[in-house]
Amino acid sequence: RNLSFTPTTGYALRNVTVPFTFTYTVGNETIDGLRVYAAGGALRLTLPKAETVHIYHVEGSLVKTLTLSAGDHVQPLPSGVYLVRVGERVTKILVK
């Protein structure tokens, strides 16, 4: 997406328009047997070993901390974008 900003208030000697582009992704990710994804209005995890999972709303607030055993897990969440931290790995997911 291309965006540009032009100042509309304050004192300016000249107007400056600076175009910029940003890119972000949201997707499913599998690393070393760890799988983190969203489906059916829930966070879904496959853990190769027991882990502590921290779920943050994209705005930064901690939503939940879970201590989970190895295996498959489902955690219902309201619609939104979340950051899921498992150990040192962080994945961004979109729950619809």
TIRO-809811 format. One record per residue (C-alpha): z, x, y; chain. Coordinates in pm, 1 decimal, always signed. Each point is the difference from the previous one (the first is absolute). Layout:
residues N
{voza {Z, X, Y}, "A"};
...
This chain:
residues 96
{voza {+0.0, +0.0, +0.0}, "A"};
{voza {-87.3, +139.5, +343.6}, "A"};
{voza {+234.2, -74.0, +288.6}, "A"};
{voza {+5.2, +100.9, +364.3}, "A"};
{voza {+266.6, -36.1, +264.8}, "A"};
{voza {-44.6, -23.3, +376.3}, "A"};
{voza {+305.7, +3.5, +229.3}, "A"};
{voza {+40.0, -332.1, +185.3}, "A"};
{voza {+314.7, +67.6, +205.7}, "A"};
{voza {+143.6, +277.8, +209.8}, "A"};
{voza {-170.2, +255.3, +218.6}, "A"};
{voza {-294.6, +192.4, -144.2}, "A"};
{voza {-241.2, +244.4, +157.9}, "A"};
{voza {-260.2, -108.3, -252.5}, "A"};
{voza {-22.0, -217.1, -309.6}, "A"};
{voza {-20.1, +190.0, -325.4}, "A"};
{voza {-114.5, -159.8, -323.1}, "A"};
{voza {+76.6, +191.6, -318.5}, "A"};
{voza {-148.7, -139.3, -322.0}, "A"};
{voza {+180.7, +78.3, -324.1}, "A"};
{voza {-15.1, -103.4, -361.9}, "A"};
{voza {+281.1, -41.7, -249.9}, "A"};
{voza {-8.2, -65.1, -371.7}, "A"};
{voza {+269.5, -123.2, -233.9}, "A"};
{voza {-7.2, -96.1, -365.1}, "A"};
{voza {+202.6, -223.2, -224.2}, "A"};
{voza {-58.6, +23.1, -371.4}, "A"};
{voza {+119.9, +48.1, -353.6}, "A"};
{voza {+117.3, +344.6, -96.6}, "A"};
{voza {+77.3, +168.2, -333.2}, "A"};
{voza {+166.7, +343.7, -5.4}, "A"};
{voza {+144.1, +166.6, -312.3}, "A"};
{voza {+43.8, -333.4, -180.2}, "A"};
{voza {+151.1, -161.8, +310.4}, "A"};
{voza {-191.4, -308.9, +110.6}, "A"};
{voza {+79.4, -193.5, +318.4}, "A"};
{voza {-205.4, -305.8, +98.9}, "A"};
{voza {+20.3, -358.4, +124.6}, "A"};
{voza {-124.4, -306.9, -186.6}, "A"};
{voza {+96.3, -366.3, -6.1}, "A"};
{voza {+230.2, +22.0, +302.3}, "A"};
{voza {+209.7, +277.6, -150.1}, "A"};
{voza {+45.1, +375.1, -14.9}, "A"};
{voza {-84.3, +128.6, -346.8}, "A"};
{voza {+120.9, +335.0, -126.9}, "A"};
{voza {-56.3, +200.9, -313.8}, "A"};
{voza {+253.6, +281.5, -17.4}, "A"};
{voza {-25.1, +290.1, -247.9}, "A"};
{voza {+377.2, +63.3, +37.5}, "A"};
{voza {+304.1, -161.0, +162.5}, "A"};
{voza {-29.8, +12.3, +379.8}, "A"};
{voza {+157.2, -127.4, +319.2}, "A"};
{voza {-258.6, -198.7, +197.6}, "A"};
{voza {+27.5, -62.1, +373.8}, "A"};
{voza {-212.9, -277.8, +153.0}, "A"};
{voza {-54.5, +8.9, +376.9}, "A"};
{voza {-180.3, -248.1, +221.9}, "A"};
{voza {-285.0, +177.2, +180.2}, "A"};
{voza {+201.9, -32.9, +324.5}, "A"};
{voza {+262.8, +231.2, -152.8}, "A"};
{voza {+283.5, -227.8, -113.1}, "A"};
{voza {+138.1, +48.6, -350.9}, "A"};
{voza {-69.2, -314.9, -204.6}, "A"};
{voza {+150.3, +95.4, -338.0}, "A"};
{voza {+127.1, +289.5, -204.8}, "A"};
{voza {-42.7, -37.7, -375.1}, "A"};
{voza {+119.8, +217.5, -288.2}, "A"};
{voza {-250.8, -57.0, -279.8}, "A"};
{voza {-44.4, +123.7, -355.4}, "A"};
{voza {-328.7, +135.1, -136.5}, "A"};
{voza {-260.0, -271.8, -63.1}, "A"};
{voza {-166.1, -288.3, +182.2}, "A"};
{voza {+175.5, -186.7, +281.1}, "A"};
{voza {-87.1, -291.7, +231.4}, "A"};
{voza {+172.5, -52.6, +335.6}, "A"};
{voza {-101.5, -314.1, +196.1}, "A"};
{voza {-46.0, +65.7, +373.8}, "A"};
{voza {-109.1, -209.4, +298.6}, "A"};
{voza {-354.1, +62.0, +125.2}, "A"};
{voza {-29.7, +320.5, +200.7}, "A"};
{voza {-61.9, +372.7, -5.8}, "A"};
{voza {+266.1, +217.3, -162.8}, "A"};
{voza {+68.9, +366.6, -60.1}, "A"};
{voza {+137.9, +64.5, -347.7}, "A"};
{voza {+183.0, +327.0, -60.9}, "A"};
{voza {+48.7, +114.6, -358.1}, "A"};
{voza {+160.6, +343.8, -2.1}, "A"};
{voza {-199.4, +208.1, +250.2}, "A"};
{voza {-313.6, -217.2, -25.1}, "A"};
{voza {-77.4, -272.1, +254.1}, "A"};
{voza {-266.1, -268.1, -51.4}, "A"};
{voza {-110.6, -267.5, +246.2}, "A"};
{voza {-65.4, -343.9, -152.8}, "A"};
{voza {-121.5, -334.8, +130.0}, "A"};
{voza {+169.2, -307.0, -149.9}, "A"};
{voza {-200.1, -321.9, +49.9}, "A"};
